[in-house]
Amino acid sequence: MNKYLQDLIKLSKFDTAISMFEPKIENEKAKLATFVETAESIKASINSIYLEIDDVKSKRTKNNIHLAELKTKLDNIAKKNKDVHNDKELKALQLEEEIAKEQISFANEEIERLDNLAKNKEVTLKELQEKLTAEEEDIKEIQVAVDTTIEEINKERNVVYQERSELLDKFDNKILTFYEKIKRWAKDSAVVPVKKQACYGCYMKINDKTYAEVIKAEEIINCPHCGRILYKDDEELVEA
């Protein structure tokens, strides 16, 4: 095989490998992000429950104050009953007393409802706090695993960068410029194999003459359709 073509294939594989490192790292970070997002969601729910509990307690306090006022009102009505002079005044006081008692009954029911609501929210709060604790423990474990994996990926990337750098030190400048021009638009598919007599960049079938030249691998051959650099696939070579 043409030496320059061999170098191009190696360089292309290095570049493809390098371009895959960042997605691998992002994929690892995404694993952790999923758990962190869940934890943040639980925290938001906990904060919301705290606010709801505070609101319930505030409403209960207001009802207690109102209840105390109503009881004072009943005491005052009882005192006024001693000074009633006629049926009209008596009926007015009785009506006022009935309304006050109804309001007291409603206030007590509301306080009971608020107490039950607060208890339920406390139970929910405890469950969320336990869930958050478990989630944070998972995050710690996953963080260690993700950090370890990313460290390994970076080590592997450094090795590839080093090997690529060593290859470029002895690379022909004209060939490199030629490769870079194709890579601008073809990205990581600047150098592709031929399989079943088709360019594996554009997937178009190449003619017999070009195919024969690719099999010989004596020169750098471009796909007549897309311009990518072609080389013979190992399986293709066996079939040929």
Salt bridges, closest charged atoms under 4 A:
ASP7 OD2 - LYS3 NZ 2.87
ASP15 OD1 - ARG164 NE 2.47
GLU22 OE1 - ARG157 NH1 3.22
GLU28 OE2 - LYS31 NZ 3.05
GLU40 OE2 - LYS43 NZ 3.51
GLU52 OE1 - LYS121 NZ 2.61
ASP55 OD2 - LYS59 NZ 3.40
GLU69 OE1 - HIS66 ND1 3.73
GLU89 OE1 - HIS85 ND1 3.57
GLU97 OE2 - LYS101 NZ 3.63
GLU110 OE2 - ARG113 NH2 2.75
ASP115 OD1 - ARG60 NE 2.42
GLU137 OE2 - LYS140 NZ 3.74
GLU151 OE2 - LYS155 NZ 3.86
GLU213 OE2 - LYS209 NZ 2.96
